[in-house]
Amino acid sequence: MKKILKWLFILIMILVTVIVAGTLIIPMFVDVQSYKPQIEQKISEVTGRPVTLEGKLNLSLFPWVALSFSDLSVGNPGGYSDNSFIKIKSFEARIKAMPLLSKEVQVKKFILDGPEFYLERKSDGQANWMGIGQSDKKKPTAPAAGKDHKQAEPATVSSLPIKSLVVGEFAITNGRVIFKDQLTKTNKEISGLNLRLTNISLDNPIGIDFDAHVDAQPIALQGEIGPIGKQPDKGTLHFDLTMQALNQLKIRAQGSIKDLIGNKKFDVGLDVASFSPRQIMAALDQEFPVKTADSKVLEKISLKLKLAGIPTEINISDGLLTLDDSNLDFLLTVKEISQPNINFEINLDSINLDRYLPPVIVKEHDAVVDSPKETTINGEDVKRKGIDYSPLRRLVVNGTVKANQLIAKGVKIENIKMGVSGKDGLFDLDPFELALYEGTLTTIASLNVQGERPKVTIELMTKNIKVGPLLRDSIKKDVLEGKVNTNVSLQLDGDTPEMLKRTLNGKGDLLFSDGAIVGVDIAGMARNIQTSFSDIGKTSIKPKTDFAELKVPFTLTNGVFNTNGTSLSSPLLRLAMTGNANLARETLNFRVKPKFVGTLKGQGDTEERSGVMVPILVEGTFKSPEFSPDIKGMALELAPKKEDIIKALINPDGEAGKMNPTKDLGTSVKEQGKSILKGFGFGN
């Protein structure tokens, strides 16, 4: 037994000596340069591209397995502007040989200098990186018909095939990437690309230091990642990375990923430092893509949040977004990404949305716009592109939104509270509450997208909202004063503005109190036709019609607003209005009937007024309303009735008169007509 062990030991020593001697002596006597054509051919077969190795090739096997070469070029297929796909100025790698036998990888250096990548896409969509690794000799074959082919299951990694890894120097220097896109007529260049990895091992975090220039603008990434561990699928990968770009943007991501092969559970903190989008676009020499009314907005944005979960379930917490002077904190949970189940909570301190809207373009002359053409809703004659509402039908949502102060279209809104919930294509907005010009607005709304077109129902209530400042801020017009209380129910069907107008149905009551209609003196118009209608807008004092109460009950039927009981009351004036407004055509058709109930003294007016009260017609369009006296209607109302004529012909005792029927009746009508004309201001 001792002799056998002795000879076995001698045999092993001989083999080791031969191997060592071979690794030392063979490279000295073998001309590696003579194998360059074979190496080029093998690389060409693997890549499917022409390969040339113009520089010197060096190879050693002991004590380091070392390989170095220079001036490697991988060519492009025909039809591209550059002959080269990849160029490498030089490459050097040194790996210790003996530790490899015990699965220990010890790399002294891995240095790639001057790599250049030329990426190009032609106008037909073909790109030079397509088909890499395929040669004409190897083409994919279709599976045989009639045979079942099981899909390969994803491989799992229980542990790495090595015991340890140590890398002394790892660097990619002076890299360059050129991208030419003939399809979109754009060119991009990454230059000065450098990557250095430090402290590379399985047991310690790996340092990362990357920098480059993208179209001459700097970008960098620094930080640590790891340790990787011997069993990456079971361990936790930690990272702390900071990216900087354009001397403006700085983003830090810090956290961990667990179970890389399985659930990929992550827990990440994201911090985007304050930056200016406008300055970023200026650094890129690009025009800012958004036109805003205030050119000073979008100058400061920052974001902080915590992101946790797995790829199919995401939880965002401690979110804080700063947009200029506004701060918004939020949290969000998304489950089942394919069929989202979303829960959220948003809180905003204040924002002026008008600053972010496009600037208002004032036109010298408004173009004449024809009334919208008739379309049929129920008859399905409305031509439109269908909207796919199936994503909304799959959505489950539940959340709240709160805002302390908001300005939109000049309207100042405070204490906004909104709750949103829904699933299976049915969504509710309940509650939706806000404070508005010393009053409140409460809305309950629902949206149904289970059918082809969405259906909306709205219940709206307001209490004691000051109408004057609301209208002045929103439409920049002083047309009405007072407080308003409303109770409105609406139903809409459709997904375009025209469809919504034409399918608008509902009813409601508007009650204005202690106010005035500004810009029109209804009492004056009714008192004197000749002066009031011709002198509208010619006086220095803005006319108004004061009222104690203005009631507007209404119905809406397929986009037509109808009111038969609108009334205005004041100590001196009563007013009734009937008629309709077509919301789709934007036309008006109202008749206003005023009536004095006493003298016109009071409410700051000391002038005696008298005259016939003339009904007023309000016609025209929303944009250009027209006011005119309803003389015909008034004449019909004032004309003597048949019964009055008979009474005039018969005395109180029922006998034929002491008056001449023809003469006296004519005189009576004539005098009454004169009285009417005098009331119109047409003289004596």
C-alpha positions as CSV (number, residue, x, y, z in Angstrom):
1,M,0.0,0.0,0.0
2,K,2.9,2.4,0.9
3,K,4.5,1.7,-2.6
4,I,1.2,2.5,-4.4
5,L,0.8,5.8,-2.5
6,K,4.4,6.6,-3.2
7,W,4.1,6.0,-7.0
8,L,0.7,7.9,-7.1
9,F,2.4,10.9,-5.4
10,I,5.2,10.8,-7.9
11,L,2.7,10.6,-10.8
12,I,0.8,13.7,-9.6
13,M,4.1,15.6,-9.2
14,I,5.0,14.7,-12.8
15,L,1.7,15.9,-14.1
16,V,1.9,19.2,-12.2
17,T,5.4,19.8,-13.5
18,V,4.3,19.1,-17.0
19,I,1.4,21.5,-16.7
20,V,3.4,24.2,-15.2
21,A,6.2,23.8,-17.7
22,G,3.7,23.8,-20.5
23,T,2.1,27.0,-19.4
24,L,5.4,28.7,-19.1
25,I,7.2,27.3,-22.2
26,I,4.4,26.9,-24.8
27,P,3.7,30.7,-25.2
28,M,7.4,31.2,-25.6
29,F,7.7,28.9,-28.6
30,V,4.2,29.2,-30.1
31,D,3.6,32.2,-32.3
32,V,0.2,33.4,-31.1
33,Q,0.1,36.0,-33.9
34,S,-0.2,33.3,-36.5
35,Y,-3.6,32.3,-35.0
36,K,-5.1,35.7,-35.4
37,P,-6.9,34.7,-38.7
38,Q,-8.5,31.7,-36.9
39,I,-9.5,33.9,-34.0
40,E,-11.0,36.5,-36.3
41,Q,-13.0,33.7,-38.1
42,K,-14.3,32.2,-34.9
43,I,-15.5,35.6,-33.6
44,S,-17.0,36.4,-37.0
45,E,-19.0,33.1,-36.8
46,V,-20.3,33.9,-33.4
47,T,-21.3,37.5,-34.2
48,G,-22.3,37.1,-37.8
49,R,-20.2,40.2,-38.6
50,P,-16.8,40.7,-40.2
51,V,-14.0,40.9,-37.6
52,T,-10.5,42.3,-37.8
53,L,-7.8,42.3,-35.2
54,E,-5.1,44.7,-36.5
55,G,-3.1,45.2,-33.3
56,K,-0.8,42.8,-31.4
57,L,-2.3,39.8,-29.6
58,N,-0.6,38.6,-26.4
59,L,-1.3,35.5,-24.3
60,S,0.3,34.0,-21.2
61,L,-1.0,31.1,-19.0
62,F,1.1,31.1,-15.8
63,P,1.2,32.4,-13.1
64,W,-1.5,34.7,-14.6
65,V,-3.8,33.8,-17.4
66,A,-3.3,37.0,-19.3
67,L,-4.8,38.2,-22.5
68,S,-4.3,41.5,-24.3
69,F,-5.0,42.9,-27.7
70,S,-5.5,46.2,-29.5
71,D,-7.4,47.6,-32.5
72,L,-10.3,45.1,-32.6
73,S,-13.1,46.0,-35.1
74,V,-16.5,44.4,-35.6
75,G,-18.0,45.5,-38.9
76,N,-21.5,46.5,-40.0
77,P,-23.7,44.8,-42.6
78,G,-24.0,46.6,-45.9
79,G,-26.3,49.6,-46.2
80,Y,-25.1,51.6,-43.1
81,S,-23.3,54.9,-43.1
82,D,-20.4,53.6,-41.0
83,N,-18.4,50.4,-41.8
84,S,-17.8,49.6,-38.1
85,F,-20.3,48.4,-35.5
86,I,-17.8,48.1,-32.6
87,K,-14.2,49.3,-32.2
88,I,-11.9,48.6,-29.2
89,K,-8.7,50.4,-28.9
90,S,-7.1,48.0,-26.3
91,F,-8.0,45.3,-23.8
92,E,-6.1,43.7,-21.0
93,A,-7.1,41.1,-18.5
94,R,-5.1,39.1,-15.9
95,I,-6.6,36.2,-13.9
96,K,-4.6,34.1,-11.5
97,A,-4.5,30.5,-12.8
98,M,-4.0,28.2,-9.8
99,P,-6.9,29.4,-7.7
100,L,-9.2,28.6,-10.6
101,L,-8.8,25.0,-9.8
102,S,-10.5,25.5,-6.4
103,K,-13.2,27.8,-7.9
104,E,-11.6,30.9,-6.6
105,V,-11.4,33.8,-9.1
106,Q,-8.7,36.3,-8.5
107,V,-8.5,39.0,-11.2
108,K,-5.6,41.4,-11.1
109,K,-6.9,43.7,-13.8
110,F,-9.7,44.0,-16.3
111,I,-9.2,47.2,-18.4
112,L,-11.1,48.1,-21.6
113,D,-9.9,51.3,-23.2
114,G,-11.5,53.2,-26.0
115,P,-14.5,51.1,-26.8
116,E,-16.7,52.7,-29.5
117,F,-20.2,51.6,-30.5
118,Y,-21.9,52.9,-33.7
119,L,-25.6,52.3,-33.5
120,E,-27.8,53.1,-36.5
121,R,-31.4,52.7,-37.5
122,K,-32.3,53.1,-41.1
123,S,-35.5,54.8,-42.4
124,D,-37.1,51.4,-43.0
125,G,-36.7,50.6,-39.3
126,Q,-33.9,48.1,-39.7
127,A,-31.0,48.6,-37.2
128,N,-27.4,47.4,-37.2
129,W,-27.8,45.7,-33.8
130,M,-30.5,43.4,-35.1
131,G,-29.5,39.9,-35.9
132,I,-26.3,40.1,-34.0
133,G,-25.1,36.6,-33.2
134,Q,-26.8,35.1,-36.2
135,S,-25.0,33.9,-39.3
136,D,-26.3,32.8,-42.7
137,K,-25.4,29.2,-41.8
138,K,-27.5,29.2,-38.7
139,K,-31.1,30.1,-39.2
140,P,-33.9,29.3,-36.7
141,T,-36.0,26.3,-37.6
142,A,-39.7,26.1,-37.1
143,P,-40.9,23.3,-34.7
144,A,-42.2,20.2,-36.3
145,A,-46.0,20.2,-36.7
146,G,-48.1,18.1,-34.5
147,K,-45.5,18.0,-31.6
148,D,-46.0,19.6,-28.3
149,H,-43.3,21.9,-27.2
150,K,-43.2,22.8,-23.5
151,Q,-42.1,26.2,-22.6
152,A,-38.8,26.2,-20.8
153,E,-39.1,27.1,-17.2
154,P,-37.0,30.0,-15.9
155,A,-33.7,28.8,-14.4
156,T,-33.2,29.2,-10.7
157,V,-29.8,30.0,-9.1
158,S,-29.2,28.4,-5.7
159,S,-25.5,29.4,-5.5
160,L,-22.8,30.8,-7.7
161,P,-20.4,28.3,-9.3
162,I,-17.4,30.0,-7.6
163,K,-16.3,30.1,-4.0
164,S,-14.9,33.6,-4.0
165,L,-14.3,36.6,-6.3
166,V,-11.6,39.3,-5.9
167,V,-10.9,41.9,-8.5
168,G,-8.1,44.3,-8.1
169,E,-8.7,46.8,-11.0
170,F,-11.8,47.0,-13.2
171,A,-12.1,49.9,-15.6
172,I,-13.7,50.9,-18.9
173,T,-12.2,54.2,-20.1
174,N,-12.7,56.7,-22.9
175,G,-15.8,55.0,-24.2
176,R,-18.1,56.4,-26.9
177,V,-21.5,55.6,-28.2
178,I,-23.0,57.2,-31.4
179,F,-26.6,56.7,-32.3
180,K,-28.0,57.7,-35.7
181,D,-31.7,57.4,-36.3
182,Q,-32.6,58.0,-39.9
183,L,-36.3,57.2,-39.1
184,T,-36.7,60.2,-36.7
185,K,-33.8,62.3,-38.1
186,T,-32.1,62.5,-34.7
187,N,-28.5,61.9,-33.6
188,K,-27.2,61.2,-30.1
189,E,-23.7,60.9,-28.8
190,I,-22.3,59.6,-25.5
191,S,-18.6,60.5,-25.1
192,G,-16.0,60.4,-22.4
193,L,-17.6,57.3,-20.9
194,N,-15.7,56.0,-17.9
195,L,-16.6,53.2,-15.4
196,R,-14.6,52.1,-12.4
197,L,-15.6,49.4,-10.0
198,T,-13.7,49.1,-6.7
199,N,-13.6,46.6,-3.9
200,I,-15.1,43.9,-6.0
201,S,-15.9,40.7,-4.1
202,L,-18.8,38.5,-3.0
203,D,-18.7,39.6,0.6
204,N,-18.4,43.4,0.5
205,P,-20.3,46.3,-1.2
206,I,-18.9,47.1,-4.6
207,G,-18.0,50.7,-5.3
208,I,-19.3,52.3,-8.5
209,D,-18.0,55.4,-10.2
210,F,-19.4,56.2,-13.6
211,D,-19.3,59.4,-15.7
212,A,-19.9,60.4,-19.3
213,H,-21.2,63.2,-21.5
214,V,-24.5,62.9,-23.3
215,D,-24.6,65.3,-26.2
216,A,-21.9,67.3,-24.4
217,Q,-23.9,67.4,-21.1
218,P,-22.4,65.7,-18.0
219,I,-24.0,62.7,-16.3
220,A,-22.5,60.7,-13.4
221,L,-23.4,57.8,-11.1
222,Q,-21.6,57.0,-7.8
223,G,-22.3,54.7,-4.9
224,E,-22.2,51.2,-3.6
225,I,-24.1,48.0,-4.4
226,G,-23.9,44.7,-2.6
227,P,-22.6,42.5,-1.2
228,I,-23.8,40.0,-3.7
229,G,-23.1,37.0,-1.5
230,K,-22.5,33.4,-2.5
231,Q,-26.3,32.8,-2.9
232,P,-27.8,35.9,-4.5
233,D,-31.2,34.4,-4.8
234,K,-31.5,34.0,-1.0
235,G,-29.7,37.0,0.2
236,T,-30.5,40.7,0.3
237,L,-28.9,43.1,-2.2
238,H,-28.3,46.6,-0.7
239,F,-27.6,49.7,-2.7
240,D,-26.9,53.3,-2.2
241,L,-26.6,55.1,-5.6
242,T,-26.6,58.8,-6.5
243,M,-27.1,60.0,-10.1
244,Q,-26.3,63.5,-11.2
245,A,-27.0,65.0,-14.6
246,L,-26.7,68.3,-16.5
247,N,-25.3,70.1,-13.4
248,Q,-28.9,70.3,-12.3
249,L,-30.5,67.0,-11.5
250,K,-29.5,64.9,-8.5
251,I,-31.3,61.7,-7.6
252,R,-30.5,59.3,-4.7
253,A,-31.9,55.8,-4.4
254,Q,-31.1,53.9,-1.2
255,G,-32.5,50.6,-0.2
256,S,-32.5,46.8,-0.8
257,I,-33.9,44.1,-3.0
258,K,-34.6,40.7,-1.4
259,D,-35.1,37.3,-3.2
260,L,-33.8,38.4,-6.6
261,I,-34.9,35.2,-8.4
262,G,-38.3,34.9,-6.7
263,N,-40.6,37.7,-5.4
264,K,-38.0,40.4,-5.8
265,K,-39.2,42.2,-2.7
266,F,-37.9,45.8,-2.7
267,D,-37.7,48.6,-0.2
268,V,-36.3,51.9,-1.6
269,G,-36.0,55.5,-0.5
270,L,-36.0,57.9,-3.4
271,D,-34.8,61.5,-3.0
272,V,-34.9,63.9,-6.0
273,A,-33.2,67.1,-5.0
274,S,-34.7,70.4,-6.0
275,F,-34.0,71.2,-9.7
276,S,-35.3,73.5,-12.4
277,P,-36.9,71.9,-15.5
278,R,-36.5,75.1,-17.4
279,Q,-32.7,75.2,-16.7
280,I,-32.4,71.6,-17.7
281,M,-34.1,72.3,-21.1
282,A,-31.9,75.3,-21.5
283,A,-28.8,73.2,-20.9
284,L,-30.0,70.8,-23.6
285,D,-30.4,73.7,-25.9
286,Q,-34.1,72.8,-26.3
287,E,-37.2,75.0,-26.2
288,F,-39.3,74.4,-23.1
289,P,-42.1,72.2,-24.3
290,V,-44.8,73.8,-22.1
291,K,-46.2,77.3,-22.5
292,T,-47.4,78.8,-19.2
293,A,-49.1,82.0,-18.3
294,D,-46.4,82.7,-15.8
295,S,-42.9,82.2,-17.1
296,K,-41.6,81.9,-13.6
297,V,-43.3,78.6,-12.7
298,L,-41.7,75.2,-13.1
299,E,-38.5,76.6,-11.7
300,K,-38.3,74.4,-8.6
301,I,-39.4,70.7,-8.3
302,S,-38.3,68.2,-5.7
303,L,-39.6,64.7,-4.7
304,K,-39.2,62.4,-1.8
305,L,-40.9,59.0,-1.2
306,K,-40.5,55.5,0.1
307,L,-41.2,52.7,-2.3
308,A,-41.8,49.1,-1.1
309,G,-43.4,45.9,-2.3
310,I,-43.0,43.4,-5.1
311,P,-43.4,43.8,-8.9
312,T,-47.2,43.0,-8.6
313,E,-47.9,45.2,-5.6
314,I,-46.4,48.6,-4.9
315,N,-46.7,50.8,-1.8
316,I,-45.6,54.4,-1.8
317,S,-45.5,56.2,1.5
318,D,-44.1,59.4,3.0
319,G,-44.4,61.0,-0.4
320,L,-43.6,64.7,-0.7
321,L,-43.7,66.7,-3.9
322,T,-42.7,70.3,-4.0
323,L,-43.7,72.3,-7.1
324,D,-42.5,75.9,-6.9
325,D,-44.4,77.3,-3.9
326,S,-46.8,74.3,-3.5
327,N,-46.3,71.2,-1.3
328,L,-48.2,68.0,-1.8
329,D,-47.8,65.0,0.4
330,F,-49.2,61.6,-0.7
331,L,-49.4,57.9,-0.2
332,L,-50.4,55.3,-2.8
333,T,-50.9,51.5,-2.8
334,V,-51.4,49.6,-6.1
335,K,-52.3,45.9,-6.0
336,E,-52.7,43.5,-8.9
337,I,-51.0,45.7,-11.6
338,S,-52.8,44.0,-14.5
339,Q,-56.2,44.7,-12.8
340,P,-55.2,47.7,-10.6
341,N,-56.6,48.1,-7.1
342,I,-55.6,51.6,-6.1
343,N,-55.8,53.3,-2.7
344,F,-54.5,56.8,-2.3
345,E,-54.4,59.8,-0.1
346,I,-53.4,63.3,-1.3
347,N,-53.0,66.5,0.7
348,L,-52.1,69.8,-1.0
349,D,-51.4,73.1,0.8
350,S,-52.1,75.6,-2.0
351,I,-51.6,76.1,-5.7
352,N,-52.5,78.6,-8.3
353,L,-53.4,76.6,-11.4
354,D,-53.8,79.7,-13.6
355,R,-50.0,80.2,-13.5
356,Y,-49.5,76.8,-15.2
357,L,-52.2,77.2,-17.8
358,P,-51.3,78.3,-21.4
359,P,-51.2,82.0,-21.8
360,V,-54.4,83.7,-23.0
361,I,-54.2,84.9,-26.6
362,V,-56.3,88.0,-27.1
363,K,-57.7,88.3,-30.6
364,E,-58.5,91.6,-32.1
365,H,-61.6,90.4,-33.8
366,D,-63.6,87.3,-32.7
367,A,-64.3,84.9,-35.5
368,V,-67.9,84.2,-36.4
369,V,-68.7,80.7,-35.2
370,D,-71.7,78.9,-36.7
371,S,-74.1,77.1,-34.4
372,P,-73.2,73.5,-34.0
373,K,-75.0,71.2,-36.4
374,E,-77.7,68.9,-35.3
375,T,-76.7,65.4,-34.5
376,T,-78.7,62.5,-33.3
377,I,-77.9,60.8,-30.0
378,N,-80.5,58.1,-29.7
379,G,-80.5,57.5,-33.5
380,E,-76.8,56.7,-33.3
381,D,-76.0,59.2,-36.1
382,V,-73.3,60.8,-34.1
383,K,-69.9,60.1,-35.8
384,R,-67.2,59.7,-33.3
385,K,-64.2,57.5,-32.5
386,G,-65.1,55.0,-29.9
387,I,-63.2,55.2,-26.6
388,D,-62.2,51.9,-24.9
389,Y,-63.5,52.0,-21.3
390,S,-62.4,48.5,-20.5
391,P,-59.4,49.7,-18.4
392,L,-61.8,51.7,-16.2
393,R,-64.0,48.6,-15.8
394,R,-61.1,46.6,-14.5
395,L,-60.0,49.4,-12.1
396,V,-60.7,49.4,-8.4
397,V,-60.1,52.7,-6.7
398,N,-60.6,54.2,-3.2
399,G,-59.0,57.5,-2.1
400,T,-59.2,61.0,-0.8
401,V,-58.0,64.4,-1.9
402,K,-57.7,67.4,0.3
403,A,-56.5,70.9,-0.5
404,N,-56.3,74.0,1.7
405,Q,-56.4,76.6,-1.2
406,L,-56.7,76.4,-4.9
407,I,-57.1,79.0,-7.7
408,A,-58.4,77.9,-11.1
409,K,-59.7,80.3,-13.8
410,G,-59.5,83.1,-11.3
411,V,-61.8,81.3,-8.9
412,K,-60.5,81.1,-5.3
413,I,-61.5,77.8,-3.6
414,E,-60.7,76.7,-0.1
415,N,-61.0,73.6,2.2
416,I,-61.5,71.1,-0.6
417,K,-62.4,67.6,0.4
418,M,-63.0,64.9,-2.1
419,G,-63.6,61.1,-1.8
420,V,-63.4,58.8,-4.8
421,S,-64.4,55.1,-4.9
422,G,-65.4,52.7,-7.5
423,K,-65.1,49.3,-9.2
424,D,-66.7,47.3,-12.1
425,G,-67.1,50.5,-14.1
426,L,-69.1,52.3,-11.4
427,F,-67.4,55.3,-9.7
428,D,-68.7,57.6,-7.0
429,L,-67.5,61.1,-6.0
430,D,-68.8,61.4,-2.4
431,P,-68.2,63.7,-0.8
432,F,-67.0,66.6,-2.8
433,E,-67.0,69.7,-0.6
434,L,-65.4,73.1,-0.7
435,A,-65.6,76.6,0.6
436,L,-66.3,79.3,-2.1
437,Y,-66.6,83.0,-1.5
438,E,-67.9,82.9,2.0
439,G,-70.3,80.0,1.1
440,T,-70.1,76.3,0.6
441,L,-70.6,73.8,-2.3
442,T,-71.4,70.2,-1.8
443,T,-71.6,67.7,-4.7
444,I,-72.3,64.0,-5.0
445,A,-71.6,62.5,-8.4
446,S,-71.4,59.1,-10.0
447,L,-69.9,57.8,-13.3
448,N,-71.1,54.7,-15.1
449,V,-68.8,53.3,-17.8
450,Q,-70.3,49.8,-18.0
451,G,-71.9,50.7,-21.4
452,E,-70.7,52.1,-24.6
453,R,-70.9,55.7,-23.5
454,P,-70.4,57.0,-20.0
455,K,-73.3,58.2,-17.9
456,V,-73.0,60.8,-15.2
457,T,-75.3,61.9,-12.5
458,I,-74.7,65.0,-10.3
459,E,-76.4,66.3,-7.2
460,L,-75.1,69.8,-6.4
461,M,-76.0,72.1,-3.5
462,T,-74.6,75.5,-2.6
463,K,-75.2,77.8,0.4
464,N,-74.6,81.5,0.7
465,I,-72.0,81.9,-2.1
466,K,-71.3,85.5,-3.0
467,V,-72.1,85.7,-6.7
468,G,-70.5,89.1,-7.4
469,P,-66.8,88.4,-6.6
470,L,-67.2,84.8,-8.0
471,L,-68.3,86.1,-11.4
472,R,-65.8,89.0,-11.4
473,D,-62.9,86.5,-10.7
474,S,-64.1,83.8,-13.1
475,I,-65.5,85.6,-16.1
476,K,-64.1,89.0,-15.4
477,K,-67.6,90.5,-15.6
478,D,-69.8,92.4,-13.2
479,V,-73.2,91.2,-14.0
480,L,-74.8,90.0,-10.8
481,E,-74.6,90.6,-7.1
482,G,-76.0,88.8,-4.0
483,K,-75.8,85.4,-2.4
484,V,-76.9,82.2,-4.1
485,N,-78.3,79.0,-2.8
486,T,-78.9,76.1,-5.2
487,N,-80.2,72.6,-5.3
488,V,-79.6,71.0,-8.7
489,S,-79.9,67.4,-10.1
490,L,-78.3,66.6,-13.5
491,Q,-77.9,63.6,-15.7
492,L,-75.5,63.5,-18.7
493,D,-74.7,60.8,-21.3
494,G,-71.7,60.9,-23.6
495,D,-68.0,61.6,-23.9
496,T,-67.7,64.7,-26.1
497,P,-68.7,68.3,-25.2
498,E,-71.5,68.3,-27.8
499,M,-72.9,65.0,-26.7
500,L,-72.9,66.2,-23.1
501,K,-74.7,69.4,-24.0
502,R,-77.4,67.5,-26.0
503,T,-78.0,64.8,-23.4
504,L,-78.1,67.1,-20.4
505,N,-81.2,66.5,-18.4
506,G,-82.3,67.5,-14.9
507,K,-83.9,70.1,-12.7
508,G,-83.1,72.6,-10.1
509,D,-83.7,75.8,-8.1
510,L,-81.5,78.8,-7.9
511,L,-82.2,81.4,-5.2
512,F,-80.4,84.7,-5.2
513,S,-81.0,87.1,-2.3
514,D,-80.2,90.7,-1.5
515,G,-78.5,91.4,-4.8
516,A,-78.7,93.2,-8.1
517,I,-78.6,92.6,-11.8
518,V,-75.7,94.8,-12.9
519,G,-75.6,96.4,-16.4
520,V,-79.4,96.7,-17.0
521,D,-82.1,98.9,-15.4
522,I,-85.2,96.8,-16.0
523,A,-87.4,99.3,-14.3
524,G,-86.1,102.1,-16.5
525,M,-86.3,100.0,-19.7
526,A,-89.9,99.1,-18.9
527,R,-90.8,102.7,-18.0
528,N,-89.4,104.4,-21.1
529,I,-88.9,102.6,-24.3
530,Q,-87.5,105.5,-26.3
531,T,-84.6,106.3,-23.9
532,S,-83.8,103.2,-22.1
533,F,-83.3,100.8,-25.0
534,S,-81.4,103.4,-27.1
535,D,-79.2,104.6,-24.3
536,I,-77.9,101.2,-23.1
537,G,-74.2,101.6,-22.2
538,K,-74.2,105.4,-22.9
539,T,-74.4,106.6,-19.3
540,S,-71.5,107.0,-17.0
541,I,-73.3,105.4,-14.1
542,K,-73.6,101.7,-14.5
543,P,-77.3,100.7,-14.4
544,K,-78.5,98.0,-12.2
545,T,-81.7,96.4,-11.1
546,D,-81.8,95.8,-7.3
547,F,-83.7,92.9,-5.9
548,A,-84.5,91.3,-2.6
549,E,-85.0,87.8,-4.1
550,L,-84.5,86.2,-7.5
551,K,-85.8,82.7,-7.9
552,V,-85.0,80.6,-10.9
553,P,-86.7,77.2,-11.0
554,F,-85.7,75.3,-14.1
555,T,-85.7,72.0,-16.0
556,L,-83.2,70.7,-18.5
557,T,-84.4,68.5,-21.4
558,N,-81.9,67.2,-23.9
559,G,-79.7,70.3,-23.5
560,V,-82.6,72.9,-23.5
561,F,-82.9,75.0,-20.3
562,N,-86.5,75.9,-19.6
563,T,-88.0,78.2,-16.9
564,N,-91.6,79.1,-16.5
565,G,-91.5,80.6,-13.0
566,T,-88.4,82.8,-12.7
567,S,-89.3,85.7,-10.6
568,L,-87.6,88.8,-9.2
569,S,-88.9,90.6,-6.1
570,S,-87.9,94.0,-4.7
571,P,-89.8,96.6,-2.6
572,L,-90.7,98.4,-5.8
573,L,-90.5,95.9,-8.6
574,R,-91.8,92.5,-9.5
575,L,-90.4,90.6,-12.5
576,A,-91.4,87.4,-14.1
577,M,-89.5,85.6,-16.8
578,T,-90.3,82.6,-19.0
579,G,-88.5,81.0,-21.9
580,N,-85.6,78.8,-22.7
581,A,-81.9,78.6,-23.7
582,N,-80.5,76.0,-26.0
583,L,-77.1,75.0,-24.6
584,A,-76.0,73.2,-27.7
585,R,-76.8,76.0,-30.1
586,E,-76.1,78.7,-27.4
587,T,-79.3,80.6,-28.2
588,L,-81.6,82.6,-26.0
589,N,-85.4,83.0,-26.0
590,F,-86.8,84.7,-22.9
591,R,-89.6,87.1,-22.1
592,V,-89.3,89.3,-19.1
593,K,-92.4,90.9,-17.7
594,P,-91.9,93.7,-15.1
595,K,-94.4,95.3,-12.8
596,F,-94.1,98.2,-10.4
597,V,-95.7,97.6,-7.0
598,G,-95.3,101.1,-5.6
599,T,-93.5,104.4,-6.1
600,L,-89.9,104.1,-7.3
601,K,-88.6,106.1,-4.3
602,G,-86.2,104.2,-2.1
603,Q,-83.1,102.1,-2.6
604,G,-81.2,105.4,-3.1
605,D,-83.6,106.6,-5.8
606,T,-85.4,109.9,-5.1
607,E,-86.7,110.4,-8.7
608,E,-90.4,110.0,-9.4
609,R,-91.0,107.4,-12.1
610,S,-94.1,106.5,-14.0
611,G,-95.1,104.9,-17.2
612,V,-96.4,101.8,-18.9
613,M,-94.5,98.6,-17.9
614,V,-93.2,97.1,-21.2
615,P,-92.3,93.4,-21.4
616,I,-88.8,92.8,-22.6
617,L,-87.6,90.1,-25.0
618,V,-84.1,88.6,-24.5
619,E,-82.9,86.9,-27.7
620,G,-79.8,86.3,-29.6
621,T,-76.8,84.2,-28.4
622,F,-74.9,83.6,-25.2
623,K,-72.1,85.7,-26.7
624,S,-74.3,88.5,-28.1
625,P,-77.6,88.8,-26.2
626,E,-80.2,91.2,-27.7
627,F,-82.8,93.2,-25.7
628,S,-85.9,94.6,-27.2
629,P,-89.4,95.7,-26.0
630,D,-92.3,93.3,-26.6
631,I,-94.7,96.0,-28.0
632,K,-96.9,93.4,-29.7
633,G,-97.3,91.4,-26.6
634,M,-97.9,94.5,-24.5
635,A,-100.6,95.7,-27.0
636,L,-102.4,92.4,-26.9
637,E,-102.4,92.5,-23.1
638,L,-103.7,96.1,-23.0
639,A,-106.3,95.7,-25.8
640,P,-109.9,95.9,-24.5
641,K,-111.5,92.6,-23.9
642,K,-114.8,91.6,-25.5
643,E,-116.6,91.8,-22.1
644,D,-115.3,95.3,-21.6
645,I,-116.6,96.4,-25.0
646,I,-120.1,95.0,-24.1
647,K,-120.1,96.8,-20.8
648,A,-119.2,100.0,-22.5
649,L,-122.3,99.7,-24.8
650,I,-124.8,98.9,-22.0
651,N,-125.7,101.1,-19.0
652,P,-125.6,99.8,-15.5
653,D,-129.4,99.1,-15.8
654,G,-128.8,97.0,-18.8
655,E,-130.4,99.4,-21.2
656,A,-129.1,100.7,-24.4
657,G,-127.0,103.7,-23.9
658,K,-127.0,107.1,-23.3
659,M,-123.7,107.1,-25.2
660,N,-123.2,106.9,-28.9
661,P,-121.7,103.4,-29.3
662,T,-119.7,104.3,-32.4
663,K,-118.5,107.7,-31.3
664,D,-117.9,107.0,-27.6
665,L,-116.2,103.6,-28.1
666,G,-113.9,105.0,-30.7
667,T,-113.1,107.9,-28.4
668,S,-112.4,105.5,-25.5
669,V,-110.1,103.4,-27.5
670,K,-108.4,106.4,-29.0
671,E,-107.8,107.9,-25.6
672,Q,-106.4,104.6,-24.3
673,G,-104.1,104.4,-27.3
674,K,-102.9,107.9,-26.6
675,S,-102.2,107.0,-23.0
676,I,-100.2,104.0,-24.1
677,L,-98.1,106.1,-26.5
678,K,-97.5,108.7,-23.9
679,G,-96.2,106.0,-21.7
680,F,-93.8,105.0,-24.4
681,G,-92.4,108.5,-24.5
682,F,-93.6,109.2,-28.1
683,G,-95.2,112.6,-27.2
684,N,-98.7,113.9,-27.0
